[in-house]
Amino acid sequence: MVQVCRSKLFALRPWRSALATTVTDRQRNGRLKRRYLARRLEILRAAGREFRVRGFAETGMRDIAAALSLSPANLYNYFRGKHEILFFCQDNSLDRLIAALDKARRMRTSAATRLRMVMASHLRCLLDEVEGSAAHLLTARLSPRQQRLLITKRDRYEAGVRNLIARGMRSGEFVPADAALAVRAILGGLNWSVQWFKPEGPLTATQIADGFADYLIRGLLAKPDAPRGNPFERGAVRVGRGSVRQEVRKRASA
């Protein structure tokens, strides 16, 4: 009986060894993929800055490599050209925006809070996580296939935000209005921020998102003076509200 058990145990050892090797390989591959993606995002930010300063047509891969202190050959290990960088920027940004929208829609809270979360995530993506100017370059420079992929995702995101607003209107939380017009006004204001935002300026992306939400969501609320006591507004997105309003007044006076 003991001999039989030992035989079974020895038979299991190769299987266990193979399983451990598979798990280790998966972990190693996961780390390599995360490192590869982080490097691509770093290249993306540098390329976006070069596009903004030099213009897309005038920026070459050597310029991007020089901004990163990389050799051109090393840069080509991550991207085959600047058009691929531009596509990756827009595609990656849209994936992040859609993921943030899906998360907000699953929240059991008011429509205003969900919309505020979407707006905050939108600005963090454009101003903090990627180089926003590259996210809004004309896609006519990309291939027709790449353009179709981006337009499909963009329309999906816009439709999701529009549906979120429409649900707030149906519930009575938002005033009846044209949801399509409202979403275009909101997204247009958010996207334009990349034209004037300065990372070294007095306002962070979170503070700007809070200021935008204050002004844009107030116009939708059926009861704009109602107290807002949700935890999200008391958290990070509420930081710096006074400084936002003070900065807006200062710019208006100027």
Contacts in CASP RR format, 6 or more apart in sequence:
PFRMAT RR
TARGET T0000
AUTHOR 0000-0000-0000
METHOD contacts of the structure
MODEL  1
MVQVCRSKLFALRPWRSALATTVTDRQRNGRLKRRYLARRLEILRAAGRE
FRVRGFAETGMRDIAAALSLSPANLYNYFRGKHEILFFCQDNSLDRLIAA
LDKARRMRTSAATRLRMVMASHLRCLLDEVEGSAAHLLTARLSPRQQRLL
ITKRDRYEAGVRNLIARGMRSGEFVPADAALAVRAILGGLNWSVQWFKPE
GPLTATQIADGFADYLIRGLLAKPDAPRGNPFERGAVRVGRGSVRQEVRK
RASA
36 78 0 8 1.000
39 78 0 8 1.000
40 78 0 8 1.000
40 79 0 8 1.000
40 88 0 8 1.000
41 92 0 8 1.000
41 129 0 8 1.000
41 130 0 8 1.000
42 68 0 8 1.000
43 64 0 8 1.000
43 68 0 8 1.000
43 75 0 8 1.000
43 78 0 8 1.000
43 79 0 8 1.000
43 85 0 8 1.000
44 85 0 8 1.000
44 88 0 8 1.000
44 89 0 8 1.000
44 92 0 8 1.000
44 130 0 8 1.000
44 131 0 8 1.000
44 134 0 8 1.000
45 130 0 8 1.000
45 131 0 8 1.000
46 64 0 8 1.000
46 67 0 8 1.000
46 68 0 8 1.000
46 131 0 8 1.000
47 59 0 8 1.000
47 64 0 8 1.000
47 67 0 8 1.000
47 82 0 8 1.000
47 85 0 8 1.000
47 86 0 8 1.000
47 89 0 8 1.000
47 131 0 8 1.000
47 134 0 8 1.000
48 89 0 8 1.000
48 131 0 8 1.000
48 132 0 8 1.000
48 133 0 8 1.000
48 134 0 8 1.000
49 67 0 8 1.000
49 131 0 8 1.000
50 59 0 8 1.000
50 60 0 8 1.000
50 63 0 8 1.000
50 64 0 8 1.000
50 67 0 8 1.000
51 59 0 8 1.000
51 86 0 8 1.000
51 131 0 8 1.000
51 133 0 8 1.000
51 134 0 8 1.000
51 137 0 8 1.000
52 131 0 8 1.000
52 133 0 8 1.000
52 134 0 8 1.000
54 63 0 8 1.000
56 82 0 8 1.000
56 86 0 8 1.000
56 137 0 8 1.000
56 141 0 8 1.000
59 82 0 8 1.000
60 82 0 8 1.000
61 72 0 8 1.000
61 75 0 8 1.000
61 76 0 8 1.000
61 79 0 8 1.000
61 81 0 8 1.000
61 82 0 8 1.000
62 72 0 8 1.000
64 75 0 8 1.000
64 82 0 8 1.000
64 85 0 8 1.000
65 71 0 8 1.000
65 72 0 8 1.000
65 74 0 8 1.000
65 75 0 8 1.000
68 75 0 8 1.000
79 85 0 8 1.000
79 88 0 8 1.000
83 141 0 8 1.000
83 142 0 8 1.000
83 143 0 8 1.000
85 134 0 8 1.000
86 134 0 8 1.000
86 137 0 8 1.000
86 141 0 8 1.000
86 142 0 8 1.000
87 142 0 8 1.000
87 146 0 8 1.000
87 150 0 8 1.000
89 130 0 8 1.000
89 131 0 8 1.000
89 132 0 8 1.000
89 134 0 8 1.000
89 135 0 8 1.000
90 134 0 8 1.000
90 135 0 8 1.000
90 137 0 8 1.000
90 139 0 8 1.000
90 150 0 8 1.000
91 149 0 8 1.000
91 150 0 8 1.000
91 153 0 8 1.000
92 130 0 8 1.000
93 125 0 8 1.000
93 126 0 8 1.000
93 130 0 8 1.000
93 132 0 8 1.000
93 135 0 8 1.000
94 150 0 8 1.000
94 153 0 8 1.000
94 154 0 8 1.000
94 157 0 8 1.000
95 153 0 8 1.000
96 121 0 8 1.000
96 125 0 8 1.000
96 129 0 8 1.000
97 121 0 8 1.000
97 122 0 8 1.000
97 125 0 8 1.000
97 157 0 8 1.000
98 153 0 8 1.000
98 156 0 8 1.000
98 157 0 8 1.000
100 117 0 8 1.000
100 118 0 8 1.000
100 121 0 8 1.000
100 122 0 8 1.000
100 125 0 8 1.000
101 118 0 8 1.000
101 121 0 8 1.000
101 157 0 8 1.000
101 160 0 8 1.000
101 161 0 8 1.000
101 164 0 8 1.000
103 117 0 8 1.000
104 114 0 8 1.000
104 115 0 8 1.000
104 117 0 8 1.000
104 118 0 8 1.000
104 121 0 8 1.000
104 164 0 8 1.000
105 114 0 8 1.000
105 160 0 8 1.000
105 164 0 8 1.000
107 113 0 8 1.000
107 114 0 8 1.000
107 117 0 8 1.000
109 230 0 8 1.000
109 232 0 8 1.000
110 173 0 8 1.000
110 230 0 8 1.000
111 164 0 8 1.000
111 165 0 8 1.000
111 167 0 8 1.000
111 168 0 8 1.000
111 171 0 8 1.000
111 173 0 8 1.000
111 174 0 8 1.000
112 173 0 8 1.000
112 174 0 8 1.000
112 217 0 8 1.000
112 220 0 8 1.000
112 221 0 8 1.000
112 228 0 8 1.000
113 228 0 8 1.000
113 230 0 8 1.000
113 232 0 8 1.000
113 233 0 8 1.000
114 164 0 8 1.000
115 161 0 8 1.000
115 164 0 8 1.000
115 165 0 8 1.000
115 186 0 8 1.000
115 213 0 8 1.000
115 217 0 8 1.000
115 220 0 8 1.000
116 213 0 8 1.000
116 217 0 8 1.000
116 232 0 8 1.000
116 233 0 8 1.000
116 237 0 8 1.000
117 232 0 8 1.000
117 237 0 8 1.000
118 161 0 8 1.000
118 164 0 8 1.000
119 186 0 8 1.000
119 190 0 8 1.000
119 209 0 8 1.000
119 212 0 8 1.000
119 213 0 8 1.000
119 216 0 8 1.000
119 217 0 8 1.000
120 206 0 8 1.000
120 209 0 8 1.000
120 210 0 8 1.000
120 213 0 8 1.000
120 236 0 8 1.000
120 237 0 8 1.000
122 187 0 8 1.000
122 190 0 8 1.000
122 209 0 8 1.000
123 190 0 8 1.000
123 193 0 8 1.000
123 205 0 8 1.000
123 206 0 8 1.000
123 208 0 8 1.000
123 209 0 8 1.000
123 212 0 8 1.000
124 205 0 8 1.000
124 206 0 8 1.000
124 209 0 8 1.000
126 132 0 8 1.000
126 135 0 8 1.000
126 190 0 8 1.000
126 191 0 8 1.000
126 193 0 8 1.000
126 194 0 8 1.000
126 205 0 8 1.000
127 193 0 8 1.000
127 194 0 8 1.000
127 197 0 8 1.000
127 199 0 8 1.000
127 205 0 8 1.000
127 208 0 8 1.000
128 205 0 8 1.000
132 194 0 8 1.000
133 194 0 8 1.000
133 195 0 8 1.000
135 194 0 8 1.000
136 191 0 8 1.000
136 194 0 8 1.000
139 146 0 8 1.000
139 147 0 8 1.000
139 150 0 8 1.000
139 151 0 8 1.000
140 147 0 8 1.000
142 150 0 8 1.000
158 183 0 8 1.000
158 184 0 8 1.000
158 187 0 8 1.000
161 183 0 8 1.000
161 186 0 8 1.000
161 187 0 8 1.000
162 179 0 8 1.000
162 180 0 8 1.000
162 182 0 8 1.000
162 183 0 8 1.000
163 179 0 8 1.000
165 174 0 8 1.000
165 179 0 8 1.000
165 182 0 8 1.000
165 183 0 8 1.000
165 220 0 8 1.000
166 179 0 8 1.000
168 174 0 8 1.000
169 175 0 8 1.000
169 176 0 8 1.000
169 177 0 8 1.000
169 179 0 8 1.000
172 222 0 8 1.000
173 221 0 8 1.000
173 222 0 8 1.000
174 220 0 8 1.000
174 221 0 8 1.000
174 222 0 8 1.000
175 219 0 8 1.000
175 220 0 8 1.000
175 221 0 8 1.000
175 222 0 8 1.000
177 220 0 8 1.000
182 220 0 8 1.000
185 216 0 8 1.000
186 216 0 8 1.000
189 212 0 8 1.000
189 216 0 8 1.000
190 212 0 8 1.000
193 208 0 8 1.000
193 212 0 8 1.000
197 205 0 8 1.000
197 208 0 8 1.000
202 243 0 8 1.000
202 247 0 8 1.000
203 243 0 8 1.000
203 244 0 8 1.000
203 247 0 8 1.000
204 239 0 8 1.000
206 236 0 8 1.000
206 237 0 8 1.000
206 239 0 8 1.000
207 239 0 8 1.000
207 240 0 8 1.000
207 241 0 8 1.000
207 243 0 8 1.000
207 244 0 8 1.000
208 244 0 8 1.000
209 237 0 8 1.000
210 237 0 8 1.000
210 238 0 8 1.000
210 239 0 8 1.000
210 240 0 8 1.000
210 241 0 8 1.000
210 244 0 8 1.000
211 241 0 8 1.000
211 244 0 8 1.000
211 245 0 8 1.000
211 248 0 8 1.000
213 237 0 8 1.000
214 241 0 8 1.000
214 244 0 8 1.000
214 245 0 8 1.000
218 224 0 8 1.000
END
